[in-house]
Amino acid sequence: MGRPDKEVTLETLVKHIPYDKGTLFVVQRERSEEAIHQLTQMTPLKVMDGAWSTKNLADLSALLYSLDDYITVSNTNVYIRTGFGKTCTLLDTPTTDFRMNTDEEGNPVWFPGCKLIPF
């Protein structure tokens, strides 16, 4: 069983995707084919499985760097992406985790430029 602050339902994820055109890359280890299929039914975006990239750090880094946007829970990928100076949207439960301390605009100070959306 995973940590509740590291899991988000597909409905919550889709609710926070601000686009109606483009491609959605699923960068999730151990994801199910059923979840990929469900996403294709829930969004007008083309859904691509990016799980291949999680097996090799160079591939993962290249993919995270090339994405226009990244919507996720807090994980190692956020550190990689922000290390490139890229931003992301973090979906997170209310927490006392110091990394989620926020500035006056509600953005996480540990991840500059990223947006925090509590769910």
Secondary structure, DSSP 4 states (H G I P E B T S, - for coil): ---GGG---HHHHHHT---SSSEEEE--TT--HHHHHHHHHH-SSEEEE-GGGGG-HHHHHHHHHH-S--EE-SSHHHHHHHHTT---EEEE-S---GGG-B-TTS-BTTSTT-EEEE-
